[in-house]
Amino acid sequence: MEMRLAPQRRRRQQRRRRYTIIAVVLVIIILVFGYFMTVNQPRADAKSQITHKAQKTQKIKYVDHFYRVSRSHTYYSVTGKNKDNQTVGVINRKGSNKLTTVKMADGLSAKDIQQTVKNNYPVKKITSLGLATYEGVPAWDVTFIDKRDNLNFMTYQFKDGKVLRSVQNF
């Protein structure tokens, strides 16, 4: 009788080990998922707020892209279609209720700015791109790393692509 119990006891212990390993893996997956949800929550909240403001004031019907720019102030912007089916951009400075609206057809797109940067500088990677205002003028802010691993920051005027500010090799 004693000999029959030993294999059963071993199997029970192996089952417990398997269940414990499965439980630990599940807990780790839940914690990682929760961490990423928590980390992305401020961005999701900002996107929701600017989208709500823009839709409430009927400046935009639906959103295609969301941008975030941080300089001396933080700017949130969205691009999408308005009620007349025109592509527009809506810019909002954090903490302000004022919305700046630009027709995307009247200026350069994000792809145009990316191409301009790639044509004029030895770009290794564009790290951020966003629509904001610079001294009251709608502008694209681009941050990129060049081939020599230097960080560069450029501000281009939305309307014509004129360089408004350039900070290179820092």
C-alpha positions as CSV (number, residue, x, y, z in Angstrom):
1,M,0.0,0.0,0.0
2,E,2.8,2.4,0.9
3,M,4.4,1.8,-2.5
4,R,1.2,2.9,-4.4
5,L,1.0,6.2,-2.6
6,A,4.5,7.3,-3.6
7,P,3.7,7.7,-7.3
8,Q,0.4,9.4,-6.5
9,R,2.1,11.8,-4.2
10,R,4.7,12.6,-6.9
11,R,2.0,13.3,-9.5
12,R,0.2,15.6,-7.0
13,Q,3.4,17.5,-6.4
14,Q,4.1,17.8,-10.1
15,R,0.5,19.1,-10.7
16,R,0.9,21.6,-7.9
17,R,4.2,22.8,-9.4
18,R,2.6,23.1,-12.9
19,Y,-0.4,25.1,-11.4
20,T,2.0,27.3,-9.5
21,I,4.1,28.0,-12.6
22,I,1.0,28.8,-14.6
23,A,-0.4,31.1,-11.9
24,V,3.0,33.0,-11.7
25,V,3.1,33.4,-15.5
26,L,-0.5,34.7,-15.5
27,V,0.2,37.2,-12.7
28,I,3.3,38.4,-14.6
29,I,1.3,38.9,-17.8
30,I,-1.4,40.8,-15.9
31,L,1.2,43.0,-14.2
32,V,2.9,43.8,-17.5
33,F,-0.4,44.6,-19.2
34,G,-1.4,46.8,-16.3
35,Y,1.9,48.6,-16.4
36,F,1.6,49.4,-20.1
37,M,-2.0,50.6,-19.6
38,T,-0.9,52.9,-16.8
39,V,2.0,54.3,-18.8
40,N,-0.1,55.1,-21.9
41,Q,-3.1,56.5,-19.9
42,P,-1.9,60.2,-19.9
43,R,-1.5,60.1,-23.7
44,A,-4.9,58.5,-24.2
45,D,-6.5,61.1,-21.9
46,A,-4.9,63.9,-23.8
47,K,-6.0,62.5,-27.1
48,S,-9.5,62.1,-25.8
49,Q,-9.6,65.7,-24.4
50,I,-8.4,67.4,-27.6
51,T,-10.7,65.2,-29.8
52,H,-13.7,66.0,-27.5
53,K,-12.9,69.8,-27.6
54,A,-12.4,69.8,-31.4
55,Q,-15.6,67.8,-32.0
56,K,-17.6,69.8,-29.5
57,T,-16.7,73.1,-31.3
58,Q,-17.4,71.3,-34.7
59,K,-13.9,72.0,-35.9
60,I,-13.3,68.3,-36.7
61,K,-15.6,65.4,-37.4
62,Y,-13.2,62.5,-36.9
63,V,-9.5,62.2,-36.0
64,D,-6.8,60.6,-38.2
65,H,-3.6,61.5,-36.2
66,F,-2.8,62.7,-32.7
67,Y,0.4,64.7,-32.0
68,R,2.1,65.8,-28.8
69,V,4.8,68.5,-28.6
70,S,6.6,69.6,-25.5
71,R,8.7,72.8,-25.5
72,S,8.2,75.5,-23.0
73,H,4.6,74.5,-23.1
74,T,2.9,71.2,-24.1
75,Y,0.8,71.2,-27.3
76,Y,-1.7,68.6,-28.4
77,S,-3.0,68.5,-31.9
78,V,-5.1,66.3,-34.1
79,T,-5.7,66.0,-37.8
80,G,-8.7,64.7,-39.5
81,K,-11.8,65.7,-41.6
82,N,-14.2,68.5,-40.8
83,K,-18.0,68.6,-41.6
84,D,-17.1,69.8,-45.1
85,N,-14.9,66.8,-45.6
86,Q,-11.7,69.0,-45.7
87,T,-8.6,67.8,-43.9
88,V,-7.9,70.1,-41.0
89,G,-5.5,70.3,-38.0
90,V,-6.6,71.5,-34.6
91,I,-3.9,72.7,-32.1
92,N,-4.4,73.2,-28.4
93,R,-1.9,74.4,-25.8
94,K,-2.3,72.3,-22.6
95,G,-4.3,74.2,-20.0
96,S,-5.9,76.5,-22.6
97,N,-9.4,76.3,-24.2
98,K,-8.2,78.2,-27.3
99,L,-8.1,76.0,-30.4
100,T,-6.1,76.9,-33.5
101,T,-7.5,75.4,-36.7
102,V,-5.5,75.1,-39.9
103,K,-6.6,73.7,-43.3
104,M,-4.0,71.0,-44.1
105,A,-4.3,71.8,-47.8
106,D,-2.9,75.3,-47.0
107,G,0.3,74.0,-45.7
108,L,2.7,71.1,-45.5
109,S,1.7,67.7,-44.3
110,A,3.7,65.5,-41.9
111,K,5.0,63.4,-44.8
112,D,6.2,66.6,-46.5
113,I,8.1,67.7,-43.4
114,Q,9.6,64.3,-42.9
115,Q,10.8,64.3,-46.5
116,T,12.2,67.8,-46.1
117,V,14.2,66.8,-43.0
118,K,15.5,63.7,-44.7
119,N,16.6,65.6,-47.8
120,N,18.4,68.4,-45.9
121,Y,20.0,66.5,-43.0
122,P,21.8,63.1,-42.5
123,V,18.9,61.6,-40.6
124,K,19.3,58.3,-38.8
125,K,15.9,58.4,-37.1
126,I,13.1,60.9,-36.7
127,T,12.1,60.6,-33.0
128,S,9.2,62.9,-32.9
129,L,7.0,65.0,-35.1
130,G,4.1,67.2,-34.1
131,L,1.9,70.2,-35.0
132,A,2.1,73.1,-32.6
133,T,2.3,76.9,-32.6
134,Y,5.5,78.8,-32.4
135,E,5.2,82.5,-31.6
136,G,1.5,82.4,-32.6
137,V,2.2,80.7,-36.0
138,P,1.2,77.1,-36.7
139,A,4.4,75.0,-37.1
140,W,5.8,71.5,-37.3
141,D,8.3,70.5,-34.6
142,V,10.7,67.7,-35.6
143,T,13.2,66.0,-33.4
144,F,15.7,63.6,-35.1
145,I,19.0,61.8,-34.5
146,D,21.6,62.3,-37.2
147,K,24.2,59.9,-38.6
148,R,26.7,61.0,-35.9
149,D,24.1,60.2,-33.1
150,N,23.5,63.9,-32.4
151,L,20.0,65.1,-31.4
152,N,18.6,67.8,-33.5
153,F,15.4,69.9,-33.2
154,M,13.8,71.8,-36.0
155,T,10.7,74.0,-36.2
156,Y,9.2,74.5,-39.6
157,Q,6.5,77.0,-40.5
158,F,3.3,75.1,-41.4
159,K,2.4,77.3,-44.4
160,D,5.6,77.2,-46.4
161,G,8.2,75.1,-44.6
162,K,10.4,78.0,-43.6
163,V,12.8,77.1,-40.8
164,L,11.7,79.1,-37.7
165,R,14.1,77.5,-35.2
166,S,17.0,75.1,-35.5
167,V,18.9,73.5,-32.6
168,Q,21.5,71.1,-34.0
169,N,24.1,68.7,-32.6
170,F,23.2,68.8,-28.9
